[in-house]
Amino acid sequence: MKLATWNINSLTVRLPQVLDWLKANPVDVLALQELKLSDDMFPTEAFAEAGYHSQCFGQKTYNGVALLSRTPAADVVKNIPGFDDDMARVITGTFGEGESSLRVVGAYFPNGQEPGSDKFEYKMEWLKGLRAWLKKELVTHPRLVLMGDYNITFDDLDVWDPIGLQGSIHCTDEERYHLRALIALGMTDSLRLFGQPPQSFSWWDYRNMAFRRNRGLRIDHILVSNVLKDRVKSCAIDKAPRKNERPSDHAPVVITLD
């Protein structure tokens, strides 16, 4: 089973790129972030023609998440239960049945803007709400995958200039604490299960030829519950779509489960 996550930074602009990528990479589940469109504008028919069921949670202009899947999602939940939020950031569904079922959470974590800002405080509260809910969700669904744009780096290996960017947004101790706290729930960073080339990033700024110079960050992650850890056969960042004309600033991350 293959799953992927991709912040496409406007589905309206990049629908053809997503369809082309799915044709070349027919994953079983694709989590999308930053749709930047309302539910009534979601291209359900286009994905159906490509062989995919859709579950979307959109928002005009900003945010928005979706799950595309070969089989229909069950028990779909939108946003974080128990956390009051008017932003469309999380969508969850179950795929398969019984002991072989898989709970998939697709999430677009808040950016946070800068340490000390109101948006940073919102990010901290959002992360607390996510962790509290996932702790309960893992009891009910031990086979769980949390994937999306986390807007947080794990450590200096995920940063092109760890000294220059130390303490900046995505790289603060506060943000990384919450990322480690998710791991402490009983989850594993799937990419780090395998050897990766140095400076393996998933996001590059559009400015200053950042992609060409590989000045990026790894902020798109796939965490798997420890029950699934031994079933992860591969995990990789697909940089090819970042070379497209008018690309997203993020690249897909793909995991294969046995």
TAJO-V994890 format. One record per pair of residues at least 6 apart in sequence whose ideal C-beta (glycine too) atoms are under 8 Angstrom apart, sorted by the first residue. I is the first residue (numbers start at 0). J is the second residue. Records with the same first field share a line. If there is no record, write none. Layout:
# TAJO-V994890
I->J ; J
This chain:
# TAJO-V994890
0->27 ; 28 ; 101 ; 255 ; 256 ; 257
1->24 ; 25 ; 26 ; 27 ; 28 ; 253 ; 254 ; 255 ; 256
2->26 ; 27 ; 28 ; 29 ; 30 ; 103 ; 144 ; 146 ; 221 ; 253 ; 254 ; 256
3->24 ; 26 ; 28 ; 29 ; 30 ; 146 ; 237 ; 251 ; 252 ; 253 ; 254
4->29 ; 30 ; 31 ; 32 ; 105 ; 146 ; 147 ; 148 ; 219 ; 220 ; 221 ; 251 ; 252
5->17 ; 20 ; 29 ; 30 ; 31 ; 32 ; 219 ; 240 ; 247 ; 249 ; 250 ; 251 ; 252
6->31 ; 32 ; 33 ; 107 ; 147 ; 148 ; 202 ; 219 ; 247 ; 248 ; 249
7->13 ; 16 ; 17 ; 31 ; 32 ; 33 ; 34 ; 247 ; 249
8->33 ; 35 ; 247 ; 248 ; 249
9->33 ; 34 ; 35 ; 36 ; 247
10->17 ; 31 ; 34 ; 35 ; 36 ; 41 ; 42 ; 63 ; 65
11->35 ; 36 ; 40
12->245
13->245 ; 246 ; 247
14->42 ; 45
16->240 ; 243 ; 246 ; 247
17->29 ; 31
18->45 ; 46 ; 49
20->240 ; 251
21->29 ; 49 ; 51 ; 67
22->49
24->237 ; 251 ; 253
25->50 ; 69
26->253
27->68 ; 69 ; 70 ; 94
28->66 ; 67 ; 68 ; 69 ; 94 ; 103
29->51 ; 66 ; 67 ; 68 ; 251
30->64 ; 65 ; 66 ; 90 ; 103 ; 105 ; 106 ; 146 ; 147
31->64 ; 65 ; 66 ; 67 ; 105
32->63 ; 64 ; 105 ; 106 ; 107 ; 147 ; 148
33->62 ; 63 ; 107 ; 148
34->41 ; 55 ; 57 ; 58 ; 62 ; 63 ; 64 ; 65 ; 87
35->58 ; 59 ; 60 ; 61 ; 62 ; 63
36->57 ; 59 ; 63
37->57 ; 58 ; 59
38->55 ; 56 ; 57
40->57
41->53 ; 55 ; 57 ; 65
43->53 ; 55
46->52 ; 53 ; 67
47->53
50->69
51->67 ; 68 ; 69
52->67 ; 68 ; 69 ; 70 ; 71 ; 72
53->65 ; 66 ; 67
54->65 ; 66 ; 68 ; 72 ; 75 ; 90 ; 92
55->63 ; 64 ; 65 ; 66 ; 90
56->63 ; 64 ; 65 ; 77 ; 78 ; 87 ; 89 ; 90
57->63 ; 65 ; 87
58->86 ; 87
61->86
62->86 ; 87 ; 88 ; 107
63->87 ; 107
64->87 ; 88 ; 89 ; 90 ; 105 ; 106 ; 107 ; 147
65->90 ; 105
66->72 ; 75 ; 90 ; 92 ; 103 ; 105
68->92 ; 94
70->94 ; 95
72->92 ; 93 ; 94 ; 103
73->92 ; 93 ; 94
74->91 ; 92 ; 93
75->90 ; 91 ; 92
76->89 ; 90 ; 91 ; 92
77->87 ; 89 ; 90 ; 91
78->84 ; 86 ; 87 ; 88 ; 89
79->88 ; 89 ; 125 ; 128 ; 129 ; 132
80->132
81->128 ; 131 ; 132
82->125 ; 128 ; 129 ; 131 ; 132
84->125 ; 128
86->109
88->106 ; 107 ; 108 ; 109 ; 125
89->104 ; 105 ; 106 ; 107 ; 129
90->104 ; 105
91->102 ; 103 ; 104 ; 105 ; 136
92->102 ; 103
93->100 ; 101 ; 102 ; 103 ; 140
94->100 ; 101 ; 103
95->101
100->140 ; 142
101->142 ; 143 ; 144 ; 256
102->136 ; 140 ; 142 ; 143 ; 144
103->143 ; 144 ; 146
104->133 ; 136 ; 143 ; 144 ; 145 ; 146 ; 147
105->146 ; 147
106->129 ; 145 ; 146 ; 147 ; 148 ; 149
107->147 ; 148
108->122 ; 125 ; 126 ; 129 ; 147 ; 148 ; 149 ; 150 ; 151
109->118 ; 121 ; 122 ; 125 ; 150
110->118 ; 122 ; 150 ; 168
111->118 ; 119 ; 121 ; 122 ; 150 ; 168 ; 169 ; 174
112->118 ; 119 ; 168
113->119 ; 167 ; 168
114->166 ; 167 ; 168 ; 171 ; 173
119->168
122->150 ; 174
123->173 ; 177
126->174 ; 177 ; 180
127->177
129->181
130->177 ; 180 ; 181 ; 184
133->143 ; 145 ; 181 ; 184
134->184
136->143
137->143 ; 184 ; 185 ; 224
141->224 ; 226
142->224 ; 226 ; 227
143->186 ; 223 ; 224 ; 227
144->221 ; 222 ; 223 ; 224 ; 227 ; 254
145->181 ; 186 ; 221 ; 222 ; 223
146->220 ; 221 ; 222 ; 252 ; 254
147->219 ; 220
148->202 ; 218 ; 219 ; 249
149->178 ; 218 ; 219 ; 220
150->168 ; 169 ; 174 ; 218
151->169 ; 174 ; 175 ; 177 ; 178 ; 218
152->158 ; 169 ; 170 ; 175 ; 216 ; 217 ; 218
153->175 ; 178 ; 188 ; 191 ; 217 ; 220
154->175
155->161
156->197 ; 217
157->200 ; 216 ; 217 ; 218
158->164 ; 170 ; 216 ; 217
159->198 ; 200 ; 213 ; 214 ; 215 ; 216
160->214
161->170
164->170
166->172
168->174
169->216 ; 218
170->216
181->222
182->188 ; 222
185->224 ; 225
186->222 ; 223 ; 224 ; 225
187->222 ; 223 ; 224 ; 225 ; 228 ; 231
188->220 ; 221 ; 222
189->220 ; 221 ; 222 ; 223 ; 231 ; 234 ; 254
190->199 ; 217 ; 220 ; 221 ; 234 ; 235 ; 236 ; 252
192->228 ; 231 ; 234
193->233 ; 234 ; 235
198->213 ; 215
199->217 ; 236
200->213 ; 215 ; 216 ; 217 ; 236 ; 250
201->215 ; 216 ; 217 ; 218 ; 219 ; 236 ; 249 ; 250 ; 252
202->215 ; 216 ; 217 ; 218 ; 219 ; 248 ; 249 ; 250
203->209 ; 210 ; 213 ; 214 ; 215 ; 216 ; 241 ; 248
204->214 ; 215 ; 248
205->248
207->214
209->215
210->241 ; 242
217->236
219->236 ; 249 ; 250 ; 251 ; 252
220->252
221->234 ; 252 ; 254
223->231 ; 254 ; 256
227->256
230->256 ; 257
231->254 ; 255 ; 256 ; 257
232->255 ; 256 ; 257
233->253 ; 254 ; 255
234->252 ; 253 ; 254 ; 255
235->252 ; 253
236->250 ; 251 ; 252 ; 253
237->250 ; 251 ; 252 ; 253
238->250
239->250
240->246 ; 247 ; 250 ; 251
241->247 ; 248 ; 249 ; 250
